[in-house]
Protein backbone atom coordinates (compact mmCIF):
# COMPACT_ATOMS: atom_id res chain seq x y z
CA UNK A 1 0.00 0.00 0.00
CA UNK A 2 1.17 3.50 -0.74
CA UNK A 3 1.18 6.23 1.89
CA UNK A 4 0.50 9.87 1.11
CA UNK A 5 3.71 11.15 2.76
CA UNK A 6 5.79 8.67 0.73
CA UNK A 7 3.98 9.64 -2.48
CA UNK A 8 4.46 13.36 -1.84
CA UNK A 9 8.17 12.73 -1.24
CA UNK A 10 8.33 10.73 -4.45
CA UNK A 11 6.81 13.68 -6.36
CA UNK A 12 9.37 16.04 -4.81
CA UNK A 13 12.19 13.63 -5.71
CA UNK A 14 10.96 13.50 -9.32
CA UNK A 15 10.87 17.28 -9.75
CA UNK A 16 14.20 17.57 -11.60
CA UNK A 17 14.07 14.23 -13.41
CA UNK A 18 10.59 14.82 -14.86
CA UNK A 19 10.57 18.63 -14.74
CA UNK A 20 7.54 18.55 -12.42
CA UNK A 21 5.63 21.80 -12.02
CA UNK A 22 2.76 22.14 -9.58
CA UNK A 23 -0.60 23.69 -10.45
CA UNK A 24 -1.69 26.81 -8.59
CA UNK A 25 -3.00 25.92 -5.16
CA UNK A 26 -6.73 26.61 -5.48
CA UNK A 27 -7.55 23.15 -4.24
CA UNK A 28 -9.61 23.64 -1.08
CA UNK A 29 -12.37 25.74 -2.61
CA UNK A 30 -12.38 23.59 -5.75
CA UNK A 31 -12.74 20.34 -3.79
CA UNK A 32 -16.02 21.67 -2.38
CA UNK A 33 -17.16 22.81 -5.84
CA UNK A 34 -16.32 19.44 -7.43
CA UNK A 35 -18.19 17.64 -4.65
CA UNK A 36 -21.19 19.94 -5.14
CA UNK A 37 -21.14 19.27 -8.88
CA UNK A 38 -20.94 15.51 -8.28
CA UNK A 39 -23.52 15.77 -5.50
CA UNK A 40 -21.33 13.55 -3.31
CA UNK A 41 -18.17 13.61 -1.24
CA UNK A 42 -14.98 12.53 -3.00
CA UNK A 43 -13.29 9.39 -1.65
CA UNK A 44 -10.92 10.14 1.24
CA UNK A 45 -7.78 9.15 -0.67
CA UNK A 46 -8.54 11.67 -3.42
CA UNK A 47 -9.46 14.39 -0.91
CA UNK A 48 -6.29 13.76 1.11
CA UNK A 49 -4.07 13.90 -1.98
CA UNK A 50 -5.55 17.18 -3.21
CA UNK A 51 -5.45 18.68 0.27
CA UNK A 52 -1.65 18.24 0.15
CA UNK A 53 -0.89 18.53 -3.58
CA UNK A 54 -2.69 20.69 -6.15
CA UNK A 55 -1.81 18.33 -8.99
CA UNK A 56 1.14 18.72 -11.37
CA UNK A 57 2.37 18.50 -14.93
CA UNK A 58 5.60 17.20 -16.41
CA UNK A 59 7.56 17.27 -19.62
CA UNK A 60 7.24 13.46 -19.85
CA UNK A 61 4.69 13.38 -22.69
CA UNK A 62 3.14 16.51 -21.20
CA UNK A 63 1.63 14.16 -18.62
CA UNK A 64 -0.32 15.83 -15.85
CA UNK A 65 -2.38 15.04 -12.82
CA UNK A 66 -5.22 17.50 -13.22
CA UNK A 67 -5.89 20.17 -10.64
CA UNK A 68 -9.26 20.33 -8.94
CA UNK A 69 -9.95 23.47 -11.03
CA UNK A 70 -9.28 21.48 -14.23
CA UNK A 71 -11.54 18.68 -13.02
CA UNK A 72 -14.26 21.21 -12.26
CA UNK A 73 -14.00 22.62 -15.79
CA UNK A 74 -14.32 19.11 -17.25
CA UNK A 75 -17.37 18.40 -15.10
CA UNK A 76 -19.03 21.52 -16.48
CA UNK A 77 -18.76 20.28 -20.08
CA UNK A 78 -22.27 19.33 -21.26
CA UNK A 79 -22.86 15.58 -21.16
CA UNK A 80 -23.66 15.50 -24.89
CA UNK A 81 -20.07 16.43 -25.76
CA UNK A 82 -18.29 14.69 -22.91
CA UNK A 83 -18.03 11.24 -21.39
CA UNK A 84 -18.19 12.84 -17.96
CA UNK A 85 -21.13 12.07 -15.74
CA UNK A 86 -21.72 12.40 -12.03
CA UNK A 87 -19.96 9.06 -11.74
CA UNK A 88 -16.67 9.74 -13.48
CA UNK A 89 -14.24 12.50 -14.34
CA UNK A 90 -10.71 12.85 -15.75
CA UNK A 91 -7.88 12.81 -13.22
CA UNK A 92 -4.83 12.70 -15.51
CA UNK A 93 -3.96 13.18 -19.15
CA UNK A 94 -1.05 13.39 -21.52
CA UNK A 95 -0.41 15.48 -24.62
CA UNK A 96 -3.14 17.91 -23.53
CA UNK A 97 -6.08 15.50 -23.45
CA UNK A 98 -4.74 13.29 -26.23
CA UNK A 99 -5.52 10.51 -23.79
CA UNK A 100 -7.16 10.57 -20.38
CA UNK A 101 -7.23 8.49 -17.22
CA UNK A 102 -10.55 8.77 -15.41
CA UNK A 103 -11.84 8.23 -11.91
CA UNK A 104 -15.03 6.15 -11.89
CA UNK A 105 -16.90 6.50 -8.62
CA UNK A 106 -18.73 3.52 -7.15
CA UNK A 107 -22.45 4.26 -7.16
CA UNK A 108 -23.16 2.17 -4.07
CA UNK A 109 -20.15 3.03 -1.92
CA UNK A 110 -18.94 6.63 -1.80
CA UNK A 111 -15.54 5.54 -0.45
CA UNK A 112 -14.73 3.37 -3.49
CA UNK A 113 -13.53 4.25 -6.96
CA UNK A 114 -11.32 2.96 -9.77
CA UNK A 115 -9.05 4.61 -12.32
CA UNK A 116 -9.62 3.55 -15.92
CA UNK A 117 -8.13 4.19 -19.35
CA UNK A 118 -9.76 3.50 -22.74
CA UNK A 119 -6.71 4.01 -25.00
CA UNK A 120 -7.60 7.36 -26.53
CA UNK A 121 -11.32 6.46 -26.25
CA UNK A 122 -10.87 3.73 -28.88
CA UNK A 123 -11.50 0.70 -26.65
CA UNK A 124 -13.55 -0.35 -23.66
CA UNK A 125 -12.15 1.15 -20.45
CA UNK A 126 -9.69 -1.02 -18.53
CA UNK A 127 -9.55 -0.74 -14.75
CA UNK A 128 -5.97 -0.01 -13.73
CA UNK A 129 -6.25 0.48 -10.00
CA UNK A 130 -8.49 1.49 -7.13
CA UNK A 131 -5.86 3.88 -5.76
CA UNK A 132 -4.85 7.33 -6.95
CA UNK A 133 -1.62 6.86 -5.00
CA UNK A 134 -0.77 3.65 -6.87
CA UNK A 135 -1.57 5.31 -10.21
CA UNK A 136 0.69 8.31 -9.54
CA UNK A 137 3.40 6.06 -8.12
CA UNK A 138 3.30 3.96 -11.30
CA UNK A 139 3.74 7.06 -13.46
CA UNK A 140 6.55 8.48 -11.32
CA UNK A 141 8.47 5.19 -11.35
CA UNK A 142 7.82 4.02 -14.91
CA UNK A 143 6.41 6.90 -16.98
CA UNK A 144 3.74 6.85 -19.65
CA UNK A 145 5.43 4.53 -22.14
CA UNK A 146 7.26 1.26 -21.73
CA UNK A 147 11.02 0.97 -21.73
CA UNK A 148 13.55 -1.79 -21.42
CA UNK A 149 13.11 -2.14 -17.67
CA UNK A 150 9.80 -0.36 -17.03
CA UNK A 151 6.19 -1.12 -17.81
CA UNK A 152 4.76 2.42 -18.12
CA UNK A 153 1.07 3.33 -17.95
CA UNK A 154 0.25 1.99 -21.42
CA UNK A 155 1.97 -1.36 -20.93
CA UNK A 156 0.28 -1.64 -17.54
CA UNK A 157 -3.07 -1.11 -19.26
CA UNK A 158 -2.22 -3.68 -21.94
CA UNK A 159 -1.18 -6.28 -19.33
CA UNK A 160 -4.33 -5.72 -17.23
CA UNK A 161 -6.53 -5.87 -20.31
CA UNK A 162 -5.09 -9.30 -21.19
CA UNK A 163 -5.61 -10.50 -17.62
CA UNK A 164 -9.27 -9.44 -17.68
CA UNK A 165 -10.11 -11.32 -20.89
C-alpha positions in Angstrom: 0.0 0.0 0.0 1.2 3.5 -0.7 1.2 6.2 1.9 0.5 9.9 1.1 3.7 11.1 2.8 5.8 8.7 0.7 4.0 9.6 -2.5 4.5 13.4 -1.8 8.2 12.7 -1.2 8.3 10.7 -4.5 6.8 13.7 -6.4 9.4 16.0 -4.8 12.2 13.6 -5.7 11.0 13.5 -9.3 10.9 17.3 -9.8 14.2 17.6 -11.6 14.1 14.2 -13.4 10.6 14.8 -14.9 10.6 18.6 -14.7 7.5 18.5 -12.4 5.6 21.8 -12.0 2.8 22.1 -9.6 -0.6 23.7 -10.4 -1.7 26.8 -8.6 -3.0 25.9 -5.2 -6.7 26.6 -5.5 -7.5 23.1 -4.2 -9.6 23.6 -1.1 -12.4 25.7 -2.6 -12.4 23.6 -5.7 -12.7 20.3 -3.8 -16.0 21.7 -2.4 -17.2 22.8 -5.8 -16.3 19.4 -7.4 -18.2 17.6 -4.7 -21.2 19.9 -5.1 -21.1 19.3 -8.9 -20.9 15.5 -8.3 -23.5 15.8 -5.5 -21.3 13.5 -3.3 -18.2 13.6 -1.2 -15.0 12.5 -3.0 -13.3 9.4 -1.7 -10.9 10.1 1.2 -7.8 9.1 -0.7 -8.5 11.7 -3.4 -9.5 14.4 -0.9 -6.3 13.8 1.1 -4.1 13.9 -2.0 -5.6 17.2 -3.2 -5.4 18.7 0.3 -1.6 18.2 0.1 -0.9 18.5 -3.6 -2.7 20.7 -6.2 -1.8 18.3 -9.0 1.1 18.7 -11.4 2.4 18.5 -14.9 5.6 17.2 -16.4 7.6 17.3 -19.6 7.2 13.5 -19.9 4.7 13.4 -22.7 3.1 16.5 -21.2 1.6 14.2 -18.6 -0.3 15.8 -15.8 -2.4 15.0 -12.8 -5.2 17.5 -13.2 -5.9 20.2 -10.6 -9.3 20.3 -8.9 -9.9 23.5 -11.0 -9.3 21.5 -14.2 -11.5 18.7 -13.0 -14.3 21.2 -12.3 -14.0 22.6 -15.8 -14.3 19.1 -17.2 -17.4 18.4 -15.1 -19.0 21.5 -16.5 -18.8 20.3 -20.1 -22.3 19.3 -21.3 -22.9 15.6 -21.2 -23.7 15.5 -24.9 -20.1 16.4 -25.8 -18.3 14.7 -22.9 -18.0 11.2 -21.4 -18.2 12.8 -18.0 -21.1 12.1 -15.7 -21.7 12.4 -12.0 -20.0 9.1 -11.7 -16.7 9.7 -13.5 -14.2 12.5 -14.3 -10.7 12.9 -15.7 -7.9 12.8 -13.2 -4.8 12.7 -15.5 -4.0 13.2 -19.2 -1.0 13.4 -21.5 -0.4 15.5 -24.6 -3.1 17.9 -23.5 -6.1 15.5 -23.4 -4.7 13.3 -26.2 -5.5 10.5 -23.8 -7.2 10.6 -20.4 -7.2 8.5 -17.2 -10.6 8.8 -15.4 -11.8 8.2 -11.9 -15.0 6.2 -11.9 -16.9 6.5 -8.6 -18.7 3.5 -7.2 -22.5 4.3 -7.2 -23.2 2.2 -4.1 -20.2 3.0 -1.9 -18.9 6.6 -1.8 -15.5 5.5 -0.5 -14.7 3.4 -3.5 -13.5 4.3 -7.0 -11.3 3.0 -9.8 -9.1 4.6 -12.3 -9.6 3.5 -15.9 -8.1 4.2 -19.4 -9.8 3.5 -22.7 -6.7 4.0 -25.0 -7.6 7.4 -26.5 -11.3 6.5 -26.2 -10.9 3.7 -28.9 -11.5 0.7 -26.6 -13.5 -0.3 -23.7 -12.2 1.2 -20.5 -9.7 -1.0 -18.5 -9.6 -0.7 -14.7 -6.0 0.0 -13.7 -6.3 0.5 -10.0 -8.5 1.5 -7.1 -5.9 3.9 -5.8 -4.8 7.3 -7.0 -1.6 6.9 -5.0 -0.8 3.7 -6.9 -1.6 5.3 -10.2 0.7 8.3 -9.5 3.4 6.1 -8.1 3.3 4.0 -11.3 3.7 7.1 -13.5 6.5 8.5 -11.3 8.5 5.2 -11.3 7.8 4.0 -14.9 6.4 6.9 -17.0 3.7 6.9 -19.6 5.4 4.5 -22.1 7.3 1.3 -21.7 11.0 1.0 -21.7 13.6 -1.8 -21.4 13.1 -2.1 -17.7 9.8 -0.4 -17.0 6.2 -1.1 -17.8 4.8 2.4 -18.1 1.1 3.3 -17.9 0.2 2.0 -21.4 2.0 -1.4 -20.9 0.3 -1.6 -17.5 -3.1 -1.1 -19.3 -2.2 -3.7 -21.9 -1.2 -6.3 -19.3 -4.3 -5.7 -17.2 -6.5 -5.9 -20.3 -5.1 -9.3 -21.2 -5.6 -10.5 -17.6 -9.3 -9.4 -17.7 -10.1 -11.3 -20.9 
